[in-house]
Structure formats: C-alpha cells, structure tokens
C-alpha cells in the first residue's frame, strides 16, 4: 500500500508509551484511592479491586519499558514484526474494552486511535522497507568500488 506519509516506527512507540502512561497513572491513582478507602473502612489488608488496579499499573510499567527497548532496534524488518504485534495487542484491548466496559469511552478512544496509528505506521514501514531494498548502503558502495578497482 502506497502511503505518502512516512511515519517512523519510533513515533508509534512514543505514542504507545504516552497512552500506556495515561492508563498507568489512571489505574495507579484509582488503586491508591481504593487502598486508602479500604484501609479506613476495614483497617488493613488488600482488596481484589486494589490488587487488580495495581496489576494493571504494573503491566503498563512493563509495557513502557518494553516500548523503550523497541526504540533502540535499528532493523526495519524487526520493527515491522514488532509493530504487527503492537497493532494486534492494541486492537485486542480495543475490542475487549468495547465488549466488557462500553462506559469507559476515553480508554476506547485512546486504544482505537493508537491502534489506527500503529496500522498507519505499519503501512508506511512497508513502503520504507521496499525503498531500502532498492538502495545501497555505504559499506556496499565501498565494497563495489574496491571490487571495480581490482579488475
């Protein structure tokens, strides 16, 4: 698919980090509030609601760290594989949110937009990989020049 917009994979990772951070802070805040209320009402211990919100926050922290590691990868084909997985993950979260909790419209919009952005980046990356196949690297040019001098 020919897309005129060239989006770097790093941009998609940054957008995913931003959305994951929003989800992280929201659930961390809700978890702390739920813990404080549960502590005041029952005098201690952990409620399942607190644990679920803390686990979602922990998962988001791990995802953010994973996206930061993905930014460091230089190979475009690896980015294509990773972006396919990221797109599938965001679309699954989007669909699950629609099925399970339709009232959380902001999270549905966030995940829908980031999945759409990942898809656009994936299409743009396909074009960039095709262009990269048609160009020579500096090392390849140097080796061809050396080979031409020997003949």
Buried (B, 14 or more C-beta within 10 A) or exposed (E): EEBEEEBBBBBBBBBBBBBBBBBBEBBBEBBBEBBEEBBEEEEEEEBEBBEBBBEBBBBBBEBBEBBEEBBEBEEBEEBBEBBBEBBEBBBEBBBEBBEEEEEBEEBBEBBBBBBBBBBBBBBBBBBBBEEEEEEEEEEEEEEEEEEEEEE
